[in-house]
Amino acid sequence: MKPSIHVLGAGIVGISCALELQRRGYPVTLLDRRGPGEETSSGNAGLLSYSNVTPLASPALLPRLPHLLMNLDNDFRLHYPHLPRLLPWMLRFLRRCRRSVYLRDGAAMNTLTQASVALHRQWIDEFEAASLAAYAGGLKLYRDLRSFRRDALERELLESCGVRYRLLDRAQIRELEPDLHPVFAQGVLIEDSILIRDPEALCRIYARSFVAAGGRLERVEAHGLQPSGGGWELVTGRGREQVGKLVICLGAWTPGLLRSLGYANPLAIERGYHMLLEPADGKRLGRSIFDVDAGYVMSPMAMGYRVSSGSNLVYAEARPDPRQLMRAVPRARQAFPLGRELLSEPWMGRRPTLPDTLPIIGPAPRHENLWLAFGHSHMGFTLGPISGVLIANFVDGREQPFAVAPCAPGRYL
């Protein structure tokens, strides 16, 4: 019988790791302070997206730096009290804003994305979750043609990766989404992206399948760990316990747990916010839209229309600052008829991001029986399944399906 494994973190990445390890015959215990998918995985835009293969570090950002650093554009906000601690991350990020690096990192992200969305499709069918999925693609929209021209390198990357997309003019946008107001001059339809109308519900379905197959799901918070007899002593809310093999998938909270082991914190945290709104009577969208110039994504969810804000760059815990979202909601109303707000306050999540936008997936560089899967930025929901497969291959000693060096923990830890 294979040895038992503990997985910390019941977001989409941790659930995927637990599921795939279980398929390989490992007894798996999945631990989290909250229920499956209730933290960052619950509040995303719901897209299993091929378009997000584009790294955040892009040459197109450089002419915009003065505006971005002064918080003049709504797709980005810098939390200035954290600037001194963020500077090393930002310098690494800016050094990657080169064409050759952008295309290389994007190709690596595309390899992960193509494999992971294919796995999501399999799991959605296998676990009978098809009612949550819409296969109408995703729509990127531009109010200003200058913004569309600025994204030419992004479209070049999509073409080189074989991502199917179609350009739409103003009339074609209106034909595809007749209830949108005519504020958009240009559109890009990413044809194969999938909308999940309730991301947390999909996480729960995956987690229920894990439990039904004999997996243990325990609601407890991990506070610390240290090596112990070839395995690990894990400190949780219920005391100290000995575990053998350990996989950590705690997203933005992973570096805090690793600090005692001497690992650096390579992350910046992109705060994201969303508000849920009713559509006006009889109005609907058939797919998610990304309003590039207004800095928000709007997705038709099972519970209402979710308007999600851009990046709010911080380093650690800070008070909520939903100003981006508060500016985005009126712009969303300009684009689509929306009714009352359905949340008493905005939802807030933490997107853990590395300078190259690629996640950390693999064995810890200086410790045995410890594997890491975190730092997925905006792509955690999309990349959950392939993260699980890669981690299970590392644990099992199997050959990987493609080169995994771009995600190696040692590049930042």
Secondary structure, 3 states (H helix, E strand, C coil): CCCCEEEECCCHHHHHHHHHHHHCCCCEEEEECCCCCCCHHHCCCCEECCHHHCCCCCHHHHHHHHHHHCCCCCCEEECHHHHHHHHHHHHHHHHCCCHHHHHHHHHHHHHHHHHHHHHHHHHHHHCCCHHHEECCCEEEEECCHHHHHHCHHHHHHHHHCCCCEEEEEHHHHHHHCCCCCCCCCEEEEECCCEEECCHHHHHHHHHHHHHHCCCEEEECCEEEEEEECCEEEEEECCEEEEECEEEECCHHHHHHHHHHHCCCCCCEEEEEEEEEEEECCCCCCCCEEEECCCCEEEEEECCEEEEEECEEEECCCCCCCCHHHHHHHHHHHHHCCEEEECCCCCEEEEEEECCCCCCEEEECCCCCCEEEEECCHHHHHHHHHHHHHHHHHHHHCCCCCCCCHHHCHHHCC
